[in-house]
Amino acid sequence: MHLVKRPLWIFVIATATFLLMPLFFEPGPPGPHGPRRHHEDVFLIKDFLGRLLLAGYFYLNFLILIPRLYFSKRIFGYACCCLVAYLLISYLPALMVDLPRPQGRPHHPWGFLLGNLGHTFFGFVAITLLALAARIHLRWRSTEQSQLTAQLSYLKAQVNPHFLFNTLHSIYSLSIEKSDKTPEAILRLSDMMRYVLSDTEKELVPLAEEIKYLTDYIGLQELRLSQSTKIEYGVTGDPEGRFLAPLVLIPFVENAFKHGSSPEEPSLIRIMINISSDYLSFDIQNNKVARQTNTIKTCIGLENAKKRLELIYPGTHWLVIKEDAGLFTVNLKINC
């Protein structure tokens, strides 16, 4: 899942560039026309101090003033704080540095005041608008993230009871037949439920655990299916160190067993997982056997899986579902 926070290094680089920009336009070393004049160094120091105060004002505005005052509709207090910051940024550098005055010209206090205000005005307004735009964008992304989390929780809540019902139905079928495989089925169900209850509340889970859940589910189906259904299942690649959103693959597996197995006619269900350095490849192929199934519930399960993939992996997954008269295939790739 993607976070709304920007990487810290972006702010560091932007701040350093803003502070050091005057150095790129600084006069070069002394040349044939003599050494650099003293007032050039003084104005360079004053400009650097002004930029340093503007950078501090940006972070003060972004982190404190906008969240606590502007977003709380305390506009007057926000405006007063901005005005005080504007005056400090305008005059502190000039007061800290002894600026030279042209010889023969008297010092006019009003000219000094207005000159510094005008010199700082456009930079101050630009920094204020930039902080507002960045903070509003961050707030919008945070709201979007909260809505996304709520929607994912709703979709996940629909998944768990659905799979529990189908798994219990499988064990019930074994118990009716008084099969010796019933204890093994209950043990697999126990492992599956432990995973569902303890790990699937996380945004991401280790890929190895998700694959184990699929393996338990497929093993549980093998216990109840007749020999007329052939199952091919394989995993290649190393899942260690890889993570995946929980329960995004199981709807496709469950759909394959629901529509691809029948005690009356032969069928094949092929499930292959390939883990490469760039992505996870998940391929399913199953025959469509002639049996009555709840098509509406199946469609809901697949649509649920599609929505979760679109929300969790926007632009980083590729899903192709093909269906013809006798064959159903799913090809999914996830960059994880």
NUMIVEX-836740 format. One record per residue (C-alpha): x, y, z; residue number from 1; residue in three letters. Coordinates in nm, 2 decimals, decimal comma. Example, Ala and Ser with C-alpha at 12.3 -4.5 7.8 and 13.67 -1.06 7.14 Angstrom:
# residues 2
+--------+--------+--------+-----+--------+
:     px :     py :     pz : num : residu :
+--------+--------+--------+-----+--------+
:   1,23 :  -0,45 :   0,78 :   1 :    ALA :
:   1,37 :  -0,11 :   0,71 :   2 :    SER :
+--------+--------+--------+-----+--------+
# end
This chain:
# residues 336
+--------+--------+--------+-----+--------+
:     px :     py :     pz : num : residu :
+--------+--------+--------+-----+--------+
:   0,00 :   0,00 :   0,00 :   1 :    MET :
:   0,12 :   0,34 :  -0,10 :   2 :    HIS :
:   0,17 :   0,62 :   0,18 :   3 :    LEU :
:   0,09 :   0,99 :   0,13 :   4 :    VAL :
:   0,40 :   1,11 :   0,29 :   5 :    LYS :
:   0,68 :   1,24 :   0,07 :   6 :    ARG :
:   1,03 :   1,10 :   0,11 :   7 :    PRO :
:   1,24 :   1,32 :   0,34 :   8 :    LEU :
:   1,52 :   1,36 :   0,09 :   9 :    TRP :
:   1,29 :   1,56 :  -0,14 :  10 :    ILE :
:   1,24 :   1,82 :   0,12 :  11 :    PHE :
:   1,61 :   1,82 :   0,20 :  12 :    VAL :
:   1,72 :   1,87 :  -0,16 :  13 :    ILE :
:   1,45 :   2,14 :  -0,22 :  14 :    ALA :
:   1,56 :   2,33 :   0,09 :  15 :    THR :
:   1,93 :   2,31 :   0,02 :  16 :    ALA :
:   1,87 :   2,42 :  -0,34 :  17 :    THR :
:   1,67 :   2,72 :  -0,23 :  18 :    PHE :
:   1,93 :   2,82 :   0,03 :  19 :    LEU :
:   2,23 :   2,78 :  -0,19 :  20 :    LEU :
:   2,08 :   2,93 :  -0,51 :  21 :    MET :
:   2,25 :   3,27 :  -0,46 :  22 :    PRO :
:   2,59 :   3,10 :  -0,47 :  23 :    LEU :
:   2,53 :   3,00 :  -0,83 :  24 :    PHE :
:   2,51 :   3,37 :  -0,92 :  25 :    PHE :
:   2,78 :   3,49 :  -0,69 :  26 :    GLU :
:   3,06 :   3,69 :  -0,86 :  27 :    PRO :
:   3,37 :   3,48 :  -0,93 :  28 :    GLY :
:   3,72 :   3,51 :  -0,77 :  29 :    PRO :
:   3,91 :   3,83 :  -0,80 :  30 :    PRO :
:   4,02 :   3,90 :  -1,16 :  31 :    GLY :
:   4,22 :   4,17 :  -1,34 :  32 :    PRO :
:   3,98 :   4,44 :  -1,24 :  33 :    HIS :
:   4,06 :   4,40 :  -0,87 :  34 :    GLY :
:   3,91 :   4,22 :  -0,57 :  35 :    PRO :
:   3,54 :   4,18 :  -0,51 :  36 :    ARG :
:   3,39 :   4,47 :  -0,32 :  37 :    ARG :
:   3,29 :   4,44 :   0,04 :  38 :    HIS :
:   2,92 :   4,53 :  -0,01 :  39 :    HIS :
:   2,88 :   4,24 :  -0,25 :  40 :    GLU :
:   2,96 :   4,00 :   0,04 :  41 :    ASP :
:   2,73 :   4,19 :   0,27 :  42 :    VAL :
:   2,43 :   4,16 :   0,04 :  43 :    PHE :
:   2,51 :   3,80 :  -0,02 :  44 :    LEU :
:   2,50 :   3,73 :   0,35 :  45 :    ILE :
:   2,17 :   3,93 :   0,39 :  46 :    LYS :
:   2,02 :   3,73 :   0,10 :  47 :    ASP :
:   2,12 :   3,40 :   0,26 :  48 :    PHE :
:   1,98 :   3,50 :   0,60 :  49 :    LEU :
:   1,65 :   3,60 :   0,43 :  50 :    GLY :
:   1,63 :   3,27 :   0,25 :  51 :    ARG :
:   1,71 :   3,08 :   0,57 :  52 :    LEU :
:   1,42 :   3,26 :   0,74 :  53 :    LEU :
:   1,19 :   3,19 :   0,45 :  54 :    LEU :
:   1,27 :   2,82 :   0,46 :  55 :    ALA :
:   1,20 :   2,81 :   0,83 :  56 :    GLY :
:   0,87 :   2,99 :   0,77 :  57 :    TYR :
:   0,77 :   2,74 :   0,51 :  58 :    PHE :
:   0,81 :   2,45 :   0,76 :  59 :    TYR :
:   0,65 :   2,65 :   1,04 :  60 :    LEU :
:   0,36 :   2,72 :   0,81 :  61 :    ASN :
:   0,34 :   2,37 :   0,67 :  62 :    PHE :
:   0,37 :   2,18 :   1,00 :  63 :    LEU :
:   0,20 :   2,41 :   1,26 :  64 :    ILE :
:   0,02 :   2,72 :   1,14 :  65 :    LEU :
:  -0,19 :   2,57 :   0,86 :  66 :    ILE :
:  -0,30 :   2,25 :   1,04 :  67 :    PRO :
:  -0,38 :   2,43 :   1,37 :  68 :    ARG :
:  -0,51 :   2,76 :   1,25 :  69 :    LEU :
:  -0,60 :   2,76 :   0,88 :  70 :    TYR :
:  -0,77 :   2,42 :   0,88 :  71 :    PHE :
:  -0,94 :   2,51 :   1,21 :  72 :    SER :
:  -1,10 :   2,82 :   1,05 :  73 :    LYS :
:  -0,90 :   3,05 :   1,27 :  74 :    ARG :
:  -0,82 :   3,27 :   0,98 :  75 :    ILE :
:  -0,76 :   3,59 :   1,18 :  76 :    PHE :
:  -0,50 :   3,42 :   1,40 :  77 :    GLY :
:  -0,34 :   3,26 :   1,10 :  78 :    TYR :
:  -0,32 :   3,60 :   0,92 :  79 :    ALA :
:  -0,16 :   3,76 :   1,23 :  80 :    CYS :
:   0,10 :   3,49 :   1,25 :  81 :    CYS :
:   0,18 :   3,53 :   0,88 :  82 :    CYS :
:   0,21 :   3,91 :   0,93 :  83 :    LEU :
:   0,45 :   3,88 :   1,22 :  84 :    VAL :
:   0,66 :   3,63 :   1,02 :  85 :    ALA :
:   0,66 :   3,87 :   0,72 :  86 :    TYR :
:   0,79 :   4,16 :   0,93 :  87 :    LEU :
:   1,06 :   3,94 :   1,09 :  88 :    LEU :
:   1,17 :   3,80 :   0,76 :  89 :    ILE :
:   1,18 :   4,15 :   0,61 :  90 :    SER :
:   1,38 :   4,32 :   0,88 :  91 :    TYR :
:   1,59 :   4,07 :   1,07 :  92 :    LEU :
:   1,85 :   4,01 :   0,80 :  93 :    PRO :
:   1,89 :   4,39 :   0,75 :  94 :    ALA :
:   1,93 :   4,44 :   1,13 :  95 :    LEU :
:   2,18 :   4,16 :   1,16 :  96 :    MET :
:   2,40 :   4,28 :   0,88 :  97 :    VAL :
:   2,54 :   4,63 :   0,85 :  98 :    ASP :
:   2,43 :   4,73 :   0,50 :  99 :    LEU :
:   2,63 :   5,00 :   0,33 : 100 :    PRO :
:   2,46 :   5,32 :   0,22 : 101 :    ARG :
:   2,56 :   5,51 :  -0,09 : 102 :    PRO :
:   2,79 :   5,79 :   0,00 : 103 :    GLN :
:   2,64 :   6,14 :   0,03 : 104 :    GLY :
:   2,29 :   6,01 :   0,07 : 105 :    ARG :
:   2,11 :   6,05 :   0,41 : 106 :    PRO :
:   1,95 :   5,75 :   0,58 : 107 :    HIS :
:   1,56 :   5,76 :   0,55 : 108 :    HIS :
:   1,39 :   5,53 :   0,80 : 109 :    PRO :
:   1,07 :   5,50 :   0,59 : 110 :    TRP :
:   1,28 :   5,42 :   0,28 : 111 :    GLY :
:   1,46 :   5,15 :   0,47 : 112 :    PHE :
:   1,13 :   5,00 :   0,60 : 113 :    LEU :
:   0,95 :   5,01 :   0,26 : 114 :    LEU :
:   1,25 :   4,89 :   0,07 : 115 :    GLY :
:   1,29 :   4,57 :   0,29 : 116 :    ASN :
:   0,91 :   4,50 :   0,28 : 117 :    LEU :
:   0,91 :   4,53 :  -0,10 : 118 :    GLY :
:   1,22 :   4,32 :  -0,14 : 119 :    HIS :
:   1,07 :   4,03 :   0,06 : 120 :    THR :
:   0,70 :   4,05 :  -0,05 : 121 :    PHE :
:   0,70 :   3,83 :  -0,36 : 122 :    PHE :
:   0,92 :   3,56 :  -0,21 : 123 :    GLY :
:   0,70 :   3,56 :   0,11 : 124 :    PHE :
:   0,38 :   3,53 :  -0,09 : 125 :    VAL :
:   0,52 :   3,25 :  -0,30 : 126 :    ALA :
:   0,64 :   3,05 :   0,00 : 127 :    ILE :
:   0,30 :   3,10 :   0,18 : 128 :    THR :
:   0,11 :   2,98 :  -0,13 : 129 :    LEU :
:   0,35 :   2,68 :  -0,17 : 130 :    LEU :
:   0,30 :   2,58 :   0,19 : 131 :    ALA :
:  -0,08 :   2,60 :   0,16 : 132 :    LEU :
:  -0,09 :   2,41 :  -0,17 : 133 :    ALA :
:   0,14 :   2,13 :  -0,03 : 134 :    ALA :
:  -0,06 :   2,10 :   0,29 : 135 :    ARG :
:  -0,39 :   2,10 :   0,12 : 136 :    ILE :
:  -0,27 :   1,83 :  -0,12 : 137 :    HIS :
:  -0,14 :   1,63 :   0,17 : 138 :    LEU :
:  -0,47 :   1,66 :   0,35 : 139 :    ARG :
:  -0,66 :   1,55 :   0,03 : 140 :    TRP :
:  -0,43 :   1,25 :   0,00 : 141 :    ARG :
:  -0,48 :   1,16 :   0,37 : 142 :    SER :
:  -0,85 :   1,17 :   0,32 : 143 :    THR :
:  -0,83 :   0,96 :   0,01 : 144 :    GLU :
:  -0,61 :   0,71 :   0,20 : 145 :    GLN :
:  -0,86 :   0,68 :   0,48 : 146 :    SER :
:  -1,14 :   0,62 :   0,23 : 147 :    GLN :
:  -0,93 :   0,36 :   0,05 : 148 :    LEU :
:  -0,86 :   0,18 :   0,38 : 149 :    THR :
:  -1,23 :   0,18 :   0,47 : 150 :    ALA :
:  -1,32 :   0,04 :   0,13 : 151 :    GLN :
:  -1,05 :  -0,23 :   0,15 : 152 :    LEU :
:  -1,17 :  -0,33 :   0,49 : 153 :    SER :
:  -1,52 :  -0,37 :   0,36 : 154 :    TYR :
:  -1,41 :  -0,58 :   0,06 : 155 :    LEU :
:  -1,20 :  -0,80 :   0,29 : 156 :    LYS :
:  -1,49 :  -0,84 :   0,53 : 157 :    ALA :
:  -1,69 :  -0,98 :   0,24 : 158 :    GLN :
:  -1,41 :  -1,23 :   0,15 : 159 :    VAL :
:  -1,36 :  -1,41 :   0,48 : 160 :    ASN :
:  -1,71 :  -1,54 :   0,55 : 161 :    PRO :
:  -1,74 :  -1,65 :   0,19 : 162 :    HIS :
:  -1,43 :  -1,87 :   0,21 : 163 :    PHE :
:  -1,52 :  -2,00 :   0,55 : 164 :    LEU :
:  -1,86 :  -2,12 :   0,42 : 165 :    PHE :
:  -1,71 :  -2,30 :   0,13 : 166 :    ASN :
:  -1,44 :  -2,47 :   0,34 : 167 :    THR :
:  -1,69 :  -2,59 :   0,60 : 168 :    LEU :
:  -1,90 :  -2,72 :   0,32 : 169 :    HIS :
:  -1,60 :  -2,92 :   0,20 : 170 :    SER :
:  -1,54 :  -3,07 :   0,54 : 171 :    ILE :
:  -1,91 :  -3,14 :   0,58 : 172 :    TYR :
:  -1,90 :  -3,34 :   0,25 : 173 :    SER :
:  -1,61 :  -3,55 :   0,39 : 174 :    LEU :
:  -1,78 :  -3,61 :   0,72 : 175 :    SER :
:  -2,10 :  -3,73 :   0,54 : 176 :    ILE :
:  -1,88 :  -3,99 :   0,36 : 177 :    GLU :
:  -1,71 :  -4,08 :   0,69 : 178 :    LYS :
:  -1,38 :  -4,03 :   0,52 : 179 :    SER :
:  -1,05 :  -4,09 :   0,70 : 180 :    ASP :
:  -0,94 :  -3,76 :   0,55 : 181 :    LYS :
:  -1,17 :  -3,56 :   0,77 : 182 :    THR :
:  -0,90 :  -3,51 :   1,05 : 183 :    PRO :
:  -0,65 :  -3,38 :   0,80 : 184 :    GLU :
:  -0,91 :  -3,15 :   0,65 : 185 :    ALA :
:  -0,99 :  -3,01 :   1,00 : 186 :    ILE :
:  -0,62 :  -2,95 :   1,06 : 187 :    LEU :
:  -0,58 :  -2,76 :   0,74 : 188 :    ARG :
:  -0,89 :  -2,56 :   0,82 : 189 :    LEU :
:  -0,74 :  -2,47 :   1,16 : 190 :    SER :
:  -0,42 :  -2,34 :   0,99 : 191 :    ASP :
:  -0,62 :  -2,14 :   0,74 : 192 :    MET :
:  -0,84 :  -1,99 :   1,01 : 193 :    MET :
:  -0,54 :  -1,90 :   1,22 : 194 :    ARG :
:  -0,39 :  -1,71 :   0,92 : 195 :    TYR :
:  -0,72 :  -1,54 :   0,83 : 196 :    VAL :
:  -0,78 :  -1,42 :   1,19 : 197 :    LEU :
:  -0,43 :  -1,32 :   1,28 : 198 :    SER :
:  -0,26 :  -1,19 :   0,97 : 199 :    ASP :
:  -0,51 :  -1,07 :   0,72 : 200 :    THR :
:  -0,58 :  -0,74 :   0,91 : 201 :    GLU :
:  -0,23 :  -0,63 :   0,80 : 202 :    LYS :
:  -0,19 :  -0,43 :   0,48 : 203 :    GLU :
:   0,08 :  -0,67 :   0,35 : 204 :    LEU :
:   0,18 :  -1,02 :   0,46 : 205 :    VAL :
:   0,48 :  -1,23 :   0,37 : 206 :    PRO :
:   0,43 :  -1,39 :   0,03 : 207 :    LEU :
:   0,53 :  -1,73 :   0,18 : 208 :    ALA :
:   0,24 :  -1,72 :   0,42 : 209 :    GLU :
:  -0,01 :  -1,63 :   0,15 : 210 :    GLU :
:   0,12 :  -1,92 :  -0,07 : 211 :    ILE :
:   0,09 :  -2,16 :   0,23 : 212 :    LYS :
:  -0,27 :  -2,05 :   0,27 : 213 :    TYR :
:  -0,33 :  -2,13 :  -0,10 : 214 :    LEU :
:  -0,16 :  -2,47 :  -0,06 : 215 :    THR :
:  -0,37 :  -2,56 :   0,24 : 216 :    ASP :
:  -0,69 :  -2,46 :   0,05 : 217 :    TYR :
:  -0,59 :  -2,66 :  -0,26 : 218 :    ILE :
:  -0,50 :  -2,96 :  -0,03 : 219 :    GLY :
:  -0,83 :  -2,93 :   0,14 : 220 :    LEU :
:  -1,01 :  -2,94 :  -0,20 : 221 :    GLN :
:  -0,80 :  -3,24 :  -0,31 : 222 :    GLU :
:  -0,93 :  -3,43 :  -0,01 : 223 :    LEU :
:  -1,29 :  -3,40 :  -0,11 : 224 :    ARG :
:  -1,26 :  -3,42 :  -0,49 : 225 :    LEU :
:  -1,30 :  -3,74 :  -0,68 : 226 :    SER :
:  -1,03 :  -3,88 :  -0,90 : 227 :    GLN :
:  -1,21 :  -3,74 :  -1,21 : 228 :    SER :
:  -1,06 :  -3,40 :  -1,12 : 229 :    THR :
:  -0,69 :  -3,37 :  -1,19 : 230 :    LYS :
:  -0,51 :  -3,09 :  -1,01 : 231 :    ILE :
:  -0,17 :  -2,95 :  -1,12 : 232 :    GLU :
:  -0,02 :  -2,71 :  -0,87 : 233 :    TYR :
:   0,33 :  -2,57 :  -0,86 : 234 :    GLY :
:   0,53 :  -2,28 :  -0,72 : 235 :    VAL :
:   0,87 :  -2,17 :  -0,86 : 236 :    THR :
:   1,09 :  -1,90 :  -0,73 : 237 :    GLY :
:   1,18 :  -1,78 :  -0,38 : 238 :    ASP :
:   0,91 :  -1,60 :  -0,19 : 239 :    PRO :
:   1,14 :  -1,49 :   0,10 : 240 :    GLU :
:   1,15 :  -1,12 :   0,15 : 241 :    GLY :
:   0,85 :  -1,06 :  -0,07 : 242 :    ARG :
:   0,51 :  -0,93 :   0,05 : 243 :    PHE :
:   0,16 :  -0,93 :  -0,08 : 244 :    LEU :
:  -0,18 :  -0,80 :   0,01 : 245 :    ALA :
:  -0,36 :  -1,08 :   0,19 : 246 :    PRO :
:  -0,63 :  -1,29 :   0,02 : 247 :    LEU :
:  -0,60 :  -1,13 :  -0,32 : 248 :    VAL :
:  -0,53 :  -1,46 :  -0,50 : 249 :    LEU :
:  -0,77 :  -1,70 :  -0,33 : 250 :    ILE :
:  -1,09 :  -1,58 :  -0,51 : 251 :    PRO :
:  -0,95 :  -1,69 :  -0,84 : 252 :    PHE :
:  -0,85 :  -2,03 :  -0,69 : 253 :    VAL :
:  -1,19 :  -2,08 :  -0,53 : 254 :    GLU :
:  -1,36 :  -1,99 :  -0,86 : 255 :    ASN :
:  -1,15 :  -2,25 :  -1,04 : 256 :    ALA :
:  -1,26 :  -2,53 :  -0,80 : 257 :    PHE :
:  -1,62 :  -2,41 :  -0,80 : 258 :    LYS :
:  -1,65 :  -2,42 :  -1,18 : 259 :    HIS :
:  -1,38 :  -2,67 :  -1,28 : 260 :    GLY :
:  -1,45 :  -2,98 :  -1,07 : 261 :    SER :
:  -1,73 :  -3,24 :  -1,10 : 262 :    SER :
:  -1,76 :  -3,60 :  -0,98 : 263 :    PRO :
:  -1,94 :  -3,69 :  -1,30 : 264 :    GLU :
:  -1,70 :  -3,58 :  -1,57 : 265 :    GLU :
:  -1,32 :  -3,55 :  -1,60 : 266 :    PRO :
:  -1,17 :  -3,21 :  -1,56 : 267 :    SER :
:  -0,83 :  -3,03 :  -1,51 : 268 :    LEU :
:  -0,74 :  -2,75 :  -1,28 : 269 :    ILE :
:  -0,40 :  -2,60 :  -1,33 : 270 :    ARG :
:  -0,26 :  -2,34 :  -1,09 : 271 :    ILE :
:   0,09 :  -2,21 :  -1,13 : 272 :    MET :
:   0,28 :  -1,95 :  -0,93 : 273 :    ILE :
:   0,61 :  -1,81 :  -1,06 : 274 :    ASN :
:   0,81 :  -1,56 :  -0,85 : 275 :    ILE :
:   1,07 :  -1,36 :  -1,04 : 276 :    SER :
:   1,29 :  -1,07 :  -0,94 : 277 :    SER :
:   1,04 :  -0,82 :  -1,08 : 278 :    ASP :
:   0,69 :  -0,96 :  -1,03 : 279 :    TYR :
:   0,47 :  -1,24 :  -0,91 : 280 :    LEU :
:   0,30 :  -1,44 :  -1,20 : 281 :    SER :
:  -0,02 :  -1,62 :  -1,11 : 282 :    PHE :
:  -0,18 :  -1,84 :  -1,38 : 283 :    ASP :
:  -0,50 :  -2,05 :  -1,35 : 284 :    ILE :
:  -0,66 :  -2,27 :  -1,61 : 285 :    GLN :
:  -0,96 :  -2,49 :  -1,56 : 286 :    ASN :
:  -1,23 :  -2,67 :  -1,76 : 287 :    ASN :
:  -1,58 :  -2,55 :  -1,73 : 288 :    LYS :
:  -1,78 :  -2,85 :  -1,63 : 289 :    VAL :
:  -2,15 :  -2,89 :  -1,67 : 290 :    ALA :
:  -2,29 :  -2,82 :  -1,32 : 291 :    ARG :
:  -2,53 :  -2,59 :  -1,15 : 292 :    GLN :
:  -2,35 :  -2,31 :  -0,96 : 293 :    THR :
:  -2,44 :  -1,98 :  -0,81 : 294 :    ASN :
:  -2,32 :  -1,76 :  -1,09 : 295 :    THR :
:  -2,41 :  -1,44 :  -0,91 : 296 :    ILE :
:  -2,20 :  -1,52 :  -0,60 : 297 :    LYS :
:  -1,91 :  -1,62 :  -0,83 : 298 :    THR :
:  -1,93 :  -1,29 :  -1,02 : 299 :    CYS :
:  -1,93 :  -1,10 :  -0,69 : 300 :    ILE :
:  -1,62 :  -1,29 :  -0,57 : 301 :    GLY :
:  -1,43 :  -1,21 :  -0,89 : 302 :    LEU :
:  -1,54 :  -0,85 :  -0,90 : 303 :    GLU :
:  -1,44 :  -0,81 :  -0,54 : 304 :    ASN :
:  -1,09 :  -0,94 :  -0,63 : 305 :    ALA :
:  -1,06 :  -0,70 :  -0,93 : 306 :    LYS :
:  -1,16 :  -0,40 :  -0,71 : 307 :    LYS :
:  -0,91 :  -0,49 :  -0,44 : 308 :    ARG :
:  -0,63 :  -0,53 :  -0,70 : 309 :    LEU :
:  -0,72 :  -0,19 :  -0,85 : 310 :    GLU :
:  -0,72 :  -0,02 :  -0,51 : 311 :    LEU :
:  -0,40 :  -0,18 :  -0,38 : 312 :    ILE :
:  -0,19 :  -0,21 :  -0,69 : 313 :    TYR :
:  -0,30 :   0,07 :  -0,92 : 314 :    PRO :
:  -0,09 :   0,06 :  -1,24 : 315 :    GLY :
:   0,14 :  -0,22 :  -1,10 : 316 :    THR :
:  -0,07 :  -0,53 :  -1,18 : 317 :    HIS :
:  -0,19 :  -0,69 :  -1,50 : 318 :    TRP :
:  -0,50 :  -0,91 :  -1,50 : 319 :    LEU :
:  -0,64 :  -1,09 :  -1,80 : 320 :    VAL :
:  -0,94 :  -1,32 :  -1,77 : 321 :    ILE :
:  -1,05 :  -1,52 :  -2,07 : 322 :    LYS :
:  -1,36 :  -1,74 :  -2,10 : 323 :    GLU :
:  -1,48 :  -1,95 :  -2,38 : 324 :    ASP :
:  -1,72 :  -2,25 :  -2,42 : 325 :    ALA :
:  -1,51 :  -2,50 :  -2,23 : 326 :    GLY :
:  -1,21 :  -2,32 :  -2,08 : 327 :    LEU :
:  -1,15 :  -2,05 :  -1,82 : 328 :    PHE :
:  -0,81 :  -1,89 :  -1,77 : 329 :    THR :
:  -0,67 :  -1,62 :  -1,54 : 330 :    VAL :
:  -0,33 :  -1,45 :  -1,59 : 331 :    ASN :
:  -0,23 :  -1,22 :  -1,32 : 332 :    LEU :
:   0,10 :  -1,04 :  -1,27 : 333 :    LYS :
:   0,17 :  -0,82 :  -0,96 : 334 :    ILE :
:   0,48 :  -0,61 :  -0,90 : 335 :    ASN :
:   0,55 :  -0,69 :  -0,54 : 336 :    CYS :
+--------+--------+--------+-----+--------+
# end
